[in-house]
Amino acid sequence: MRLPLLTLLAREPAHGYELKQGLEQLLGSAYPQPNVGQIYVTLGRLEKQGLIEGEDIEQSSRPNKKVYRLTASGQEAVRAWFDKPETEPRVRDDFFMKLVLASHTGVADQIALINKQRRQYLNSMRNLSKLAAAEDRDNRIAHLLIEGAMLHLQADLDWLERCQEELEEPE
């Protein structure tokens, strides 16, 4: 949450609720909606780290609001985030760990685990399809996010098929 918030502040100063709305509008309903409490906690941490600074703005008919702006250190953190490619493959996967430990310990059946996970992925794909149909057609970012998630799920389903083929073969 910290780097997306910093990046939104790179565009313009904002208060917490504006940042929440900005994320929601940009990502649509495909992305888990941020909790405003989490946003304010994160903003407090970012301020303590010197990446942003807040200024209380008086409002005549409402309580004061705190508007945050990026510091030079915050701008550097945003640049560094965009400069760094994502290198972590999905090797640390809870399902894969279950699959490995199931055969090692005999606690669970590997094929049953694969079938249960396959049902979960298929259910997730159905839910994403419904979400795509309900999403505003003009929000291309949300549609790309949904499409990316569906492509990842399809790759996961293909991998499960490969696991099942390998594990069902006699040794």
MDTraj code that builds the backbone (N, CA, C; nanometers):
import mdtraj as md
import numpy as np

residues = "MET ARG LEU PRO LEU LEU THR LEU LEU ALA ARG GLU PRO ALA HIS GLY TYR GLU LEU LYS GLN GLY LEU GLU GLN LEU LEU GLY SER ALA TYR PRO GLN PRO ASN VAL GLY GLN ILE TYR VAL THR LEU GLY ARG LEU GLU LYS GLN GLY LEU ILE GLU GLY GLU ASP ILE GLU GLN SER SER ARG PRO ASN LYS LYS VAL TYR ARG LEU THR ALA SER GLY GLN GLU ALA VAL ARG ALA TRP PHE ASP LYS PRO GLU THR GLU PRO ARG VAL ARG ASP ASP PHE PHE MET LYS LEU VAL LEU ALA SER HIS THR GLY VAL ALA ASP GLN ILE ALA LEU ILE ASN LYS GLN ARG ARG GLN TYR LEU ASN SER MET ARG ASN LEU SER LYS LEU ALA ALA ALA GLU ASP ARG ASP ASN ARG ILE ALA HIS LEU LEU ILE GLU GLY ALA MET LEU HIS LEU GLN ALA ASP LEU ASP TRP LEU GLU ARG CYS GLN GLU GLU LEU GLU GLU PRO GLU".split()
xyz = np.array([
    [0.0830, -0.1194, 0.0000],
    [0.0000, 0.0000, 0.0000],
    [0.0879, 0.1264, 0.0000],
    [0.2064, 0.1180, 0.0600],
    [0.2873, 0.2389, 0.0755],
    [0.3321, 0.2978, -0.0575],
    [0.3813, 0.2152, -0.1487],
    [0.4314, 0.2689, -0.2758],
    [0.3203, 0.3188, -0.3675],
    [0.2065, 0.2505, -0.3762],
    [0.0973, 0.3103, -0.4546],
    [0.0518, 0.4460, -0.3991],
    [0.0478, 0.4597, -0.2669],
    [0.0094, 0.5890, -0.2086],
    [0.1138, 0.6957, -0.2409],
    [0.2408, 0.6605, -0.2272],
    [0.3468, 0.7561, -0.2621],
    [0.3347, 0.7989, -0.4079],
    [0.3052, 0.7033, -0.4945],
    [0.2956, 0.7331, -0.6373],
    [0.1781, 0.8263, -0.6666],
    [0.0654, 0.8044, -0.6008],
    [-0.0472, 0.8968, -0.6192],
    [-0.0106, 1.0373, -0.5716],
    [0.0661, 1.0445, -0.4639],
    [0.1072, 1.1759, -0.4127],
    [0.2115, 1.2414, -0.5034],
    [0.2782, 1.1634, -0.5887],
    [0.3733, 1.2212, -0.6842],
    [0.2994, 1.3060, -0.7872],
    [0.1730, 1.2745, -0.8065],
    [0.0925, 1.3509, -0.9025],
    [0.0480, 1.4844, -0.8436],
    [-0.0045, 1.4759, -0.7188],
    [-0.0515, 1.5977, -0.6527],
    [-0.0752, 1.5697, -0.5047],
    [-0.0652, 1.6723, -0.4203],
    [-0.0958, 1.6535, -0.2779],
    [-0.2414, 1.6108, -0.2604],
    [-0.2661, 1.5348, -0.1548],
    [-0.4027, 1.4862, -0.1312],
    [-0.4172, 1.4458, 0.0148],
    [-0.5421, 1.4332, 0.0597],
    [-0.5673, 1.3784, 0.1929],
    [-0.6059, 1.2313, 0.1765],
    [-0.6135, 1.1611, 0.2876],
    [-0.6329, 1.0168, 0.2856],
    [-0.7538, 0.9699, 0.2081],
    [-0.8674, 1.0345, 0.2271],
    [-0.9884, 0.9896, 0.1593],
    [-0.9772, 1.0097, 0.0084],
    [-0.9115, 1.1179, -0.0351],
    [-0.8903, 1.1396, -0.1789],
    [-0.8016, 1.0295, -0.2372],
    [-0.7032, 0.9856, -0.1610],
    [-0.6158, 0.8778, -0.2066],
    [-0.6941, 0.7474, -0.2207],
    [-0.7807, 0.7213, -0.1233],
    [-0.8656, 0.6016, -0.1296],
    [-0.9527, 0.6066, -0.2545],
    [-1.0181, 0.7190, -0.2776],
    [-1.1041, 0.7342, -0.3954],
    [-1.0232, 0.7213, -0.5245],
    [-0.9035, 0.7770, -0.5249],
    [-0.8183, 0.7693, -0.6438],
    [-0.7846, 0.6258, -0.6793],
    [-0.7492, 0.5457, -0.5784],
    [-0.7198, 0.4045, -0.6024],
    [-0.8436, 0.3307, -0.6522],
    [-0.9567, 0.3566, -0.5901],
    [-1.0803, 0.2890, -0.6293],
    [-1.1202, 0.3239, -0.7721],
    [-1.1087, 0.4509, -0.8092],
    [-1.1466, 0.4923, -0.9444],
    [-1.0500, 0.4352, -1.0475],
    [-0.9234, 0.4341, -1.0141],
    [-0.8228, 0.3865, -1.1069],
    [-0.8324, 0.2363, -1.1290],
    [-0.8483, 0.1601, -1.0215],
    [-0.8425, 0.0148, -1.0296],
    [-0.9784, -0.0518, -1.0467],
    [-1.0844, 0.0204, -1.0196],
    [-1.2172, -0.0363, -1.0334],
    [-1.2451, -0.1407, -0.9272],
    [-1.3491, -0.2163, -0.9485],
    [-1.3920, -0.3132, -0.8478],
    [-1.3111, -0.4424, -0.8534],
    [-1.2215, -0.4563, -0.9509],
    [-1.1426, -0.5784, -0.9634],
    [-1.0375, -0.5907, -0.8541],
    [-0.9936, -0.4794, -0.8030],
    [-0.8881, -0.4786, -0.7023],
    [-0.9524, -0.4647, -0.5646],
    [-0.9015, -0.5356, -0.4652],
    [-0.9608, -0.5209, -0.3310],
    [-0.9615, -0.3741, -0.2869],
    [-1.0772, -0.3295, -0.2437],
    [-1.0931, -0.1902, -0.2058],
    [-1.0108, -0.1595, -0.0809],
    [-0.9312, -0.0538, -0.0853],
    [-0.8486, -0.0209, 0.0310],
    [-0.9343, 0.0278, 0.1484],
    [-0.8910, -0.0052, 0.2665],
    [-0.9563, 0.0376, 0.3882],
    [-0.9022, 0.1758, 0.4237],
    [-0.9909, 0.2725, 0.4473],
    [-0.9457, 0.4088, 0.4751],
    [-0.8597, 0.4142, 0.6015],
    [-0.8887, 0.3287, 0.6992],
    [-0.8068, 0.3229, 0.8197],
    [-0.6655, 0.2790, 0.7878],
    [-0.6529, 0.1798, 0.7010],
    [-0.5210, 0.1316, 0.6591],
    [-0.4451, 0.2422, 0.5866],
    [-0.5160, 0.3188, 0.5069],
    [-0.4519, 0.4281, 0.4337],
    [-0.3955, 0.5310, 0.5309],
    [-0.4741, 0.5692, 0.6321],
    [-0.4261, 0.6700, 0.7268],
    [-0.3105, 0.6180, 0.8124],
    [-0.3135, 0.4905, 0.8486],
    [-0.2008, 0.4319, 0.9229],
    [-0.0757, 0.4348, 0.8360],
    [-0.0903, 0.3978, 0.7099],
    [0.0230, 0.3973, 0.6175],
    [0.0756, 0.5391, 0.5974],
    [-0.0132, 0.6358, 0.5847],
    [0.0298, 0.7751, 0.5701],
    [0.1092, 0.8215, 0.6922],
    [0.0651, 0.7818, 0.8100],
    [0.1386, 0.8163, 0.9317],
    [0.2786, 0.7584, 0.9311],
    [0.2908, 0.6353, 0.8872],
    [0.4237, 0.5710, 0.8801],
    [0.5115, 0.6393, 0.7764],
    [0.4534, 0.6719, 0.6618],
    [0.5294, 0.7380, 0.5561],
    [0.5789, 0.8747, 0.6021],
    [0.4961, 0.9415, 0.6819],
    [0.5353, 1.0726, 0.7343],
    [0.6508, 1.0572, 0.8335],
    [0.6429, 0.9564, 0.9208],
    [0.7512, 0.9307, 1.0163],
    [0.8817, 0.8952, 0.9453],
    [0.8704, 0.8294, 0.8303],
    [0.9890, 0.7902, 0.7529],
    [1.0451, 0.9063, 0.6707],
    [0.9742, 1.0187, 0.6707],
    [1.0215, 1.1350, 0.5967],
    [0.9950, 1.1291, 0.4471],
    [0.9068, 1.0393, 0.4048],
    [0.8767, 1.0270, 0.2626],
    [0.7648, 1.1209, 0.2180],
    [0.6829, 1.1623, 0.3143],
    [0.5772, 1.2608, 0.2884],
    [0.5734, 1.3583, 0.4045],
    [0.5089, 1.4709, 0.3826],
    [0.4833, 1.5642, 0.4927],
    [0.3380, 1.6081, 0.4842],
    [0.2781, 1.6209, 0.6005],
    [0.1381, 1.6582, 0.6065],
    [0.1212, 1.8009, 0.6543],
    [0.0155, 1.8629, 0.6067],
    [-0.0173, 1.9997, 0.6472],
    [-0.1655, 2.0043, 0.6807],
    [-0.1970, 2.0554, 0.7999],
    [-0.3369, 2.0694, 0.8387],
    [-0.3980, 2.1869, 0.7639],
    [-0.5109, 2.1616, 0.7002],
    [-0.5829, 2.2636, 0.6244],
    [-0.7142, 2.2913, 0.6973],
    [-0.7365, 2.4177, 0.7290],
    [-0.8610, 2.4550, 0.7965],
    [-0.9770, 2.4513, 0.6974],
    [-1.0905, 2.4060, 0.7483],
    [-1.2143, 2.4063, 0.6705],
    [-1.3202, 2.4760, 0.7540],
    [-1.3990, 2.5591, 0.6916],
    [-1.4943, 2.6400, 0.7673],
    [-1.6051, 2.5577, 0.8320],
    [-1.6647, 2.4673, 0.7609],
    [-1.7798, 2.3960, 0.8158],
    [-1.7489, 2.2512, 0.8546],
    [-1.6230, 2.2139, 0.8505],
    [-1.5833, 2.0769, 0.8820],
    [-1.4561, 2.0794, 0.9649],
    [-1.4229, 1.9650, 1.0229],
    [-1.2945, 1.9585, 1.0938],
    [-1.1780, 1.9769, 0.9949],
    [-1.0644, 2.0175, 1.0471],
    [-0.9462, 2.0333, 0.9621],
    [-0.9137, 1.9014, 0.8935],
    [-0.8518, 1.9123, 0.7777],
    [-0.8053, 1.7913, 0.7098],
    [-0.6547, 1.8042, 0.6900],
    [-0.5914, 1.6892, 0.6829],
    [-0.4471, 1.6864, 0.6646],
    [-0.4176, 1.6475, 0.5202],
    [-0.3489, 1.7360, 0.4508],
    [-0.3120, 1.7121, 0.3118],
    [-0.1642, 1.6744, 0.3094],
    [-0.1342, 1.5672, 0.2379],
    [0.0017, 1.5151, 0.2322],
    [0.0648, 1.5466, 0.0979],
    [0.1946, 1.5716, 0.1029],
    [0.2717, 1.5925, -0.0193],
    [0.4002, 1.5132, -0.0096],
    [0.4512, 1.4765, -0.1228],
    [0.5729, 1.3976, -0.1313],
    [0.6944, 1.4831, -0.0982],
    [0.7887, 1.4277, -0.0256],
    [0.9177, 1.4942, -0.0010],
    [1.0153, 1.4482, -0.1099],
    [1.1351, 1.5054, -0.1093],
    [1.2387, 1.4624, -0.2045],
    [1.2708, 1.3145, -0.1839],
    [1.2741, 1.2696, -0.0591],
    [1.2996, 1.1273, -0.0313],
    [1.1863, 1.0412, -0.0848],
    [1.0635, 1.0899, -0.0741],
    [0.9488, 1.0176, -0.1275],
    [0.9542, 1.0069, -0.2785],
    [0.9943, 1.1161, -0.3442],
    [1.0072, 1.1134, -0.4897],
    [1.1132, 1.0118, -0.5319],
    [1.2228, 1.0055, -0.4569],
    [1.3283, 0.9082, -0.4875],
    [1.2777, 0.7652, -0.4687],
    [1.1991, 0.7420, -0.3640],
    [1.1430, 0.6080, -0.3401],
    [1.0508, 0.5656, -0.4547],
    [0.9711, 0.6585, -0.5058],
    [0.8814, 0.6292, -0.6179],
    [0.9633, 0.5966, -0.7424],
    [1.0644, 0.6782, -0.7715],
    [1.1503, 0.6520, -0.8884],
    [1.2181, 0.5150, -0.8770],
    [1.2685, 0.4841, -0.7581],
    [1.3372, 0.3561, -0.7368],
    [1.2411, 0.2391, -0.7569],
    [1.1160, 0.2547, -0.7125],
    [1.0157, 0.1490, -0.7283],
    [0.9897, 0.1215, -0.8761],
    [0.9751, 0.2280, -0.9546],
    [0.9486, 0.2110, -1.0967],
    [1.0708, 0.1587, -1.1721],
    [1.1897, 0.1915, -1.1228],
    [1.3126, 0.1460, -1.1884],
    [1.3420, -0.0013, -1.1645],
    [1.2902, -0.0578, -1.0555],
    [1.3224, -0.1952, -1.0181],
    [1.2212, -0.2924, -1.0795],
    [1.2681, -0.3837, -1.1654],
    [1.1743, -0.4833, -1.2197],
    [1.1357, -0.5838, -1.1118],
    [1.0197, -0.6425, -1.1282],
    [0.9738, -0.7451, -1.0349],
    [1.0430, -0.8754, -1.0720],
    [1.1253, -0.9262, -0.9827],
    [1.2077, -1.0424, -1.0152],
    [1.1644, -1.1702, -0.9462],
    [1.0779, -1.1605, -0.8491],
    [1.0411, -1.2782, -0.7704],
    [0.9460, -1.3697, -0.8461],
    [0.9908, -1.4889, -0.8794],
    [0.8953, -1.5851, -0.9357],
    [0.8064, -1.6368, -0.8235],
    [0.7003, -1.7015, -0.8604],
    [0.6042, -1.7480, -0.7607],
    [0.6460, -1.8832, -0.7041],
    [0.7699, -1.8929, -0.6582],
    [0.8187, -2.0178, -0.6023],
    [0.7665, -2.0367, -0.4599],
    [0.7533, -1.9309, -0.3876],
    [0.7014, -1.9391, -0.2508],
    [0.5500, -1.9346, -0.2552],
    [0.4923, -2.0454, -0.2864],
    [0.3493, -2.0559, -0.3038],
    [0.2972, -2.1527, -0.1983],
    [0.1965, -2.1122, -0.1229],
    [0.1424, -2.1984, -0.0174],
    [0.0914, -2.3306, -0.0728],
    [0.0246, -2.3271, -0.1882],
    [-0.0277, -2.4515, -0.2432],
    [0.0859, -2.5483, -0.2762],
    [0.1903, -2.4979, -0.3391],
    [0.3018, -2.5851, -0.3737],
    [0.3623, -2.6470, -0.2473],
    [0.3735, -2.5678, -0.1423],
    [0.4265, -2.6199, -0.0159],
    [0.3356, -2.7310, 0.0371],
    [0.2053, -2.7127, 0.0298],
    [0.1116, -2.8175, 0.0729],
    [0.1318, -2.9438, -0.0096],
    [0.1466, -2.9266, -0.1408],
    [0.1631, -3.0394, -0.2308],
    [0.2890, -3.1192, -0.1966],
    [0.3985, -3.0491, -0.1728],
    [0.5245, -3.1143, -0.1383],
    [0.5136, -3.1853, -0.0038],
    [0.4579, -3.1160, 0.0944],
    [0.4493, -3.1740, 0.2282],
    [0.3482, -3.2874, 0.2360],
    [0.2462, -3.2841, 0.1513],
    [0.1470, -3.3924, 0.1511],
    [0.2144, -3.5246, 0.1185],
    [0.2986, -3.5251, 0.0176],
    [0.3644, -3.6504, -0.0193],
    [0.4720, -3.6883, 0.0822],
    [0.5360, -3.5903, 0.1364],
    [0.6443, -3.6158, 0.2315],
    [0.5927, -3.6693, 0.3650],
    [0.4782, -3.6198, 0.4075],
    [0.4273, -3.6555, 0.5405],
    [0.3125, -3.7551, 0.5376],
    [0.2444, -3.7663, 0.4244],
    [0.1287, -3.8534, 0.4175],
    [0.0055, -3.7960, 0.4848],
    [0.0077, -3.6666, 0.5193],
    [-0.1042, -3.6022, 0.5887],
    [-0.2238, -3.5815, 0.4962],
    [-0.1967, -3.5613, 0.3670],
    [-0.3046, -3.5353, 0.2722],
    [-0.2716, -3.6021, 0.1391],
    [-0.3751, -3.6252, 0.0593],
    [-0.3580, -3.6849, -0.0722],
    [-0.3295, -3.5749, -0.1743],
    [-0.2211, -3.5911, -0.2497],
    [-0.1810, -3.4882, -0.3454],
    [-0.2862, -3.4650, -0.4539],
    [-0.3446, -3.5690, -0.5063],
    [-0.4430, -3.5535, -0.6145],
    [-0.5689, -3.4851, -0.5611],
    [-0.6083, -3.5182, -0.4401],
    [-0.7233, -3.4503, -0.3791],
    [-0.6929, -3.3015, -0.3607],
    [-0.5704, -3.2697, -0.3195],
    [-0.5305, -3.1284, -0.3064],
    [-0.5380, -3.0580, -0.4413],
    [-0.4873, -3.1216, -0.5444],
    [-0.4897, -3.0629, -0.6782],
    [-0.6334, -3.0384, -0.7229],
    [-0.7199, -3.1367, -0.7027],
    [-0.8600, -3.1215, -0.7443],
    [-0.9307, -3.0099, -0.6684],
    [-0.9035, -3.0003, -0.5399],
    [-0.9644, -2.8935, -0.4593],
    [-0.9146, -2.7569, -0.5076],
    [-0.7852, -2.7468, -0.5353],
    [-0.7287, -2.6200, -0.5815],
    [-0.7821, -2.5850, -0.7201],
    [-0.7981, -2.6853, -0.8062],
    [-0.8537, -2.6622, -0.9396],
    [-0.9949, -2.6037, -0.9284],
    [-1.0771, -2.6619, -0.8414],
    [-1.2135, -2.6088, -0.8219],
    [-1.2090, -2.4635, -0.7753],
    [-1.1149, -2.4330, -0.6860],
    [-1.1021, -2.2953, -0.6364],
    [-1.0645, -2.1999, -0.7498],
    [-0.9677, -2.2390, -0.8330],
    [-0.9262, -2.1542, -0.9445],
    [-1.0401, -2.1348, -1.0443],
    [-1.1137, -2.2409, -1.0739],
    [-1.2265, -2.2288, -1.1668],
    [-1.3350, -2.1375, -1.1109],
    [-1.3606, -2.1491, -0.9815],
    [-1.4573, -2.0607, -0.9166],
    [-1.4087, -1.9157, -0.9234],
    [-1.2800, -1.8941, -0.9001],
    [-1.2236, -1.7588, -0.9094],
    [-1.2372, -1.7033, -1.0506],
    [-1.2164, -1.7892, -1.1509],
    [-1.2311, -1.7430, -1.2895],
    [-1.3760, -1.7040, -1.3196],
    [-1.4715, -1.7821, -1.2694],
    [-1.6131, -1.7461, -1.2884],
    [-1.6434, -1.6110, -1.2233],
    [-1.5926, -1.5917, -1.1027],
    [-1.6154, -1.4644, -1.0331],
    [-1.5517, -1.3476, -1.1082],
    [-1.4324, -1.3682, -1.1624],
    [-1.3677, -1.2623, -1.2398],
    [-1.4454, -1.2326, -1.3679],
    [-1.5008, -1.3351, -1.4300],
    [-1.5815, -1.3138, -1.5504],
    [-1.7041, -1.2290, -1.5186],
    [-1.7685, -1.2585, -1.4062],
    [-1.8840, -1.1781, -1.3634],
    [-1.8418, -1.0347, -1.3343],
    [-1.7268, -1.0201, -1.2693],
    [-1.6751, -0.8871, -1.2368],
    [-1.6462, -0.8084, -1.3646],
    [-1.5865, -0.8739, -1.4630],
    [-1.5563, -0.8083, -1.5902],
    [-1.6831, -0.7619, -1.6590],
    [-1.7875, -0.8444, -1.6534],
    [-1.9141, -0.8091, -1.7173],
    [-1.9799, -0.6901, -1.6476],
    [-1.9598, -0.6796, -1.5162],
    [-2.0231, -0.5725, -1.4396],
    [-1.9404, -0.4440, -1.4388],
    [-1.8111, -0.4538, -1.4712],
    [-1.7215, -0.3375, -1.4644],
    [-1.7524, -0.2393, -1.5765],
    [-1.7359, -0.1134, -1.5467],
    [-1.7542, -0.0063, -1.6445],
    [-1.6621, -0.0305, -1.7647],
    [-1.7179, -0.0334, -1.8842],
    [-1.6412, -0.0617, -2.0064],
    [-1.5306, 0.0411, -2.0313],
    [-1.5473, 0.1611, -1.9811],
    [-1.4482, 0.2656, -2.0041],
    [-1.3267, 0.2533, -1.9134],
    [-1.3354, 0.1712, -1.8096],
    [-1.2215, 0.1561, -1.7189],
    [-1.1288, 0.0472, -1.7727],
    [-1.0420, 0.0864, -1.8646],
    [-0.9508, -0.0093, -1.9285],
    [-0.8529, -0.0685, -1.8286],
    [-0.8125, 0.0081, -1.7281],
    [-0.7184, -0.0410, -1.6270],
    [-0.7811, -0.1583, -1.5513],
    [-0.9049, -0.1421, -1.5089],
    [-0.9728, -0.2495, -1.4358],
    [-0.9856, -0.3735, -1.5229],
    [-1.0181, -0.3544, -1.6501],
    [-1.0317, -0.4692, -1.7399],
    [-0.8972, -0.5384, -1.7626],
    [-0.7905, -0.4610, -1.7725],
    [-0.6576, -0.5227, -1.7855],
    [-0.6207, -0.5993, -1.6591],
    [-0.6554, -0.5453, -1.5452],
    [-0.6287, -0.6127, -1.4186],
    [-0.7034, -0.7462, -1.4125],
    [-0.8293, -0.7452, -1.4506],
    [-0.9102, -0.8678, -1.4516],
    [-0.8522, -0.9678, -1.5518],
    [-0.8184, -0.9191, -1.6701],
    [-0.7620, -1.0083, -1.7720],
    [-0.6309, -1.0697, -1.7242],
    [-0.5453, -0.9891, -1.6622],
    [-0.4195, -1.0416, -1.6093],
    [-0.4418, -1.1480, -1.5042],
    [-0.5378, -1.1249, -1.4156],
    [-0.5685, -1.2232, -1.3118],
    [-0.6200, -1.3526, -1.3745],
    [-0.7017, -1.3402, -1.4786],
    [-0.7555, -1.4601, -1.5446],
    [-0.6451, -1.5362, -1.6175],
    [-0.5530, -1.4652, -1.6782],
    [-0.4412, -1.5324, -1.7454],
    [-0.3518, -1.6053, -1.6445],
    [-0.3298, -1.5432, -1.5289],
    [-0.2531, -1.6100, -1.4229],
    [-0.3267, -1.7359, -1.3765],
    [-0.4573, -1.7240, -1.3588],
    [-0.5354, -1.8408, -1.3166],
    [-0.5292, -1.9524, -1.4210],
    [-0.5354, -1.9151, -1.5489],
    [-0.5266, -2.0168, -1.6535],
    [-0.3908, -2.0859, -1.6494],
    [-0.2855, -2.0086, -1.6289],
    [-0.1517, -2.0685, -1.6168],
    [-0.1453, -2.1601, -1.4943],
    [-0.2072, -2.1186, -1.3846],
    [-0.2107, -2.2023, -1.2652],
    [-0.2873, -2.3316, -1.2914],
    [-0.3978, -2.3222, -1.3646],
    [-0.4744, -2.4425, -1.3994],
    [-0.3918, -2.5367, -1.4877],
    [-0.3193, -2.4804, -1.5836],
    [-0.2329, -2.5619, -1.6692],
    [-0.1244, -2.6305, -1.5857],
    [-0.0691, -2.5570, -1.4907],
    [0.0344, -2.6136, -1.4044],
    [-0.0226, -2.7253, -1.3169],
    [-0.1434, -2.7071, -1.2648],
    [-0.2066, -2.8132, -1.1860],
    [-0.2244, -2.9397, -1.2705],
    [-0.2624, -2.9206, -1.3950],
    [-0.2774, -3.0348, -1.4856],
    [-0.1438, -3.1074, -1.5016],
    [-0.0393, -3.0296, -1.5174],
    [0.0962, -3.0876, -1.5305],
    [0.1349, -3.1623, -1.4034],
    [0.1071, -3.1051, -1.2880],
    [0.1360, -3.1719, -1.1603],
    [0.0619, -3.3042, -1.1507],
    [-0.0645, -3.3019, -1.1854],
    [-0.1451, -3.4236, -1.1751],
    [-0.0913, -3.5310, -1.2694],
    [-0.0587, -3.4937, -1.3919],
    [-0.0012, -3.5897, -1.4863],
    [0.1262, -3.6508, -1.4311],
    [0.2123, -3.5691, -1.3757],
    [0.3406, -3.6157, -1.3231],
    [0.3214, -3.7068, -1.2008],
    [0.2303, -3.6686, -1.1146],
    [0.2111, -3.7437, -0.9906],
    [0.1327, -3.8743, -1.0109],
    [0.0531, -3.8823, -1.1165],
    [-0.0236, -4.0036, -1.1418],
    [0.0564, -4.1082, -1.2177],
    [0.1685, -4.0663, -1.2778],
    [0.2525, -4.1615, -1.3498],
    [0.3202, -4.2554, -1.2525],
    [0.3258, -4.3851, -1.2871],
    [0.3981, -4.4764, -1.1983],
    [0.5478, -4.4461, -1.2014],
    [0.6104, -4.4579, -1.0860],
    [0.7543, -4.4257, -1.0773],
    [0.8393, -4.5371, -1.1273],
])
top = md.Topology()
chain = top.add_chain()
for i, resn in enumerate(residues, 1):
    res = top.add_residue(resn, chain, resSeq=i)
    for name in ("N", "CA", "C"):
        top.add_atom(name, md.element.get_by_symbol(name[0]), res)
traj = md.Trajectory(xyz[None], top)
